[in-house]
Amino acid sequence: MKKSFRTALVVVLGITAVPAFAVTFDTRGVTAIDPGLWSVATRGAVHVMGISQPFSKVLRSCVRAGPNPGALVPAGTGRCAEHETTSGGVMHWNMQCVAANTRVDYACAIRTARRRYDVRCTIHNANPDSLTDYTATGTWLQASCP
């Protein structure tokens, strides 16, 4: 059973890549973030086969200048459909992807300020059946990237 859980966990983390990378997306109704070097603290848990595996990490990310720099959201693989809505200054971002005989559903809420953002995501993977919940907080460090 331990080997099955470990294999499932590796598959889940590989598919979800939490968080995958910074992307630029439309931020209508949400404050654009400042470009530059950011510290990103991520914390969450993967729930698979009745067992939870917590994780946390802090990384640095460079956000380039552009019309709408965005926050960290998962990257999907395969055929994906995305949908965004904004209310009360919070972007609600959803994506459904189908790849390698499985479906992965992402749901995130993103609140931004010029030099801070908060992301809360839930990722459901159909095969193996798993759920990943995480939060990421981005804090602006400086205008230039190394």
N, C-alpha and C positions, 0 to 999 in steps of 0.2 A: 504494500500500500504506500509506503514512503517513497519508493522509486516512482510510482505512478503520479503521486502528488508533485514530486520534484519535476518530473517531465512536463506535467500540465502547467506548473508554475512558469517554467522556462518558456513554454509555448505562449502562454498568456502575456508575459512580459515582453517577449519578442514581437508579438503582434501589436500590442498596445503602445509600446515604446513611450512610456510615460515620463515626462512629456517628450515629444519627439524633437521638435525644433521650432524656432521662431518663424512665424509666417506673417505676411502682410495680407490683411483682409479689410473689407469695407467696415468702417467704424461709424456709420451714420448714427447720430444721436448719442455717441459715446466719445468722451474726451480722447484725443489722440495722445499717445505717449511720446516723450522726448527721445530722440535717437541718442545712442551712446552705449556705454557699458552698463549692464544691469546685473545685479545679483538676483538669482531665482532660487527660492527655497521651496522644495516640493516635499509633501508628506501625504501618505495614504496607506491603503491596504489592498491586497489582492485576496479575494475570497474564491476558493475553488475546492471542490470535493469536501465541503464542510469544514475546511481549515482556512484560517486567515493568516496572511503573511504581511506584516507591516513593512513599510519602506520609507526612507527619507533621504534627501540629498540636497546639497546646495551647489549650484553651478553658476558660472558667469556666462552671459550671452551678450552678443553685440547686435544691437538693433540699428540698422542703417536708416539714414534719412530717406523719406519718401512721403507721398501724399497722405497715406494712412498707415503708419507703422502699427502693427497689431501685437497682441499678447501671445503667450505660449498656448497652443492648443495641440491636441494629438494629430498626428499625420496618419491618414488612412492609406490602405493599399487595396488594389483591385478596383472594381467599379463602385464609385462612391457618389452619393447625392448629399448635398449640403443645404442647410436652411438657416437663416439668421433672422431674428427679430430683436428689436430694442424697445425696452420700456423702463421708465424711471432711471435712465442712465446706465442700465445693465443690458449687455448684449446676451441674448440666449442663442446659443449655437448648437445645432444638431447635425449629425452626419451618420449615414448608414452606408456600410461598405460590404460588398460580397466578394470574397476571394478564397481560393483553395477550399471550396466546399463548406465555407462557414460564413456567417453573418456577424458583423460587429456593429453595435449601435453606440454612438457617443452622444452625450448631452452635457453641455457646459454652460455656466453662467460666468460672465466676464465683466468686472467693474474696473474702469480705468481712471487714472488721474495723470497729470503730466509726468510725474516721477514715481508712480506706484501703480501696480495693478494686482488684482486678486482674481484667481480663476478657481472655480469649483467644478469638477467633472465626475461623471459616472460613465463607465465603459462596460457594456455587457457583450461578452463573447459567447456565441452559441456553441462552439465546439473547440475545446472542451467548455462546458457550461461554467462560466466564471463571471465575477463582477469585480471591477476595480473602482474604488472611490479615491479621489485625491484632491488636494488643494495645492495651489502654487501661488506664491506671493513674489512679485517682482519689485525690486527697489533700485532706482536709478543711482549709479555710482559716479559717473563722470561723462563728459561729452565725447571724449575720444576713446577709441578702442585700441587695444594693443596690437 
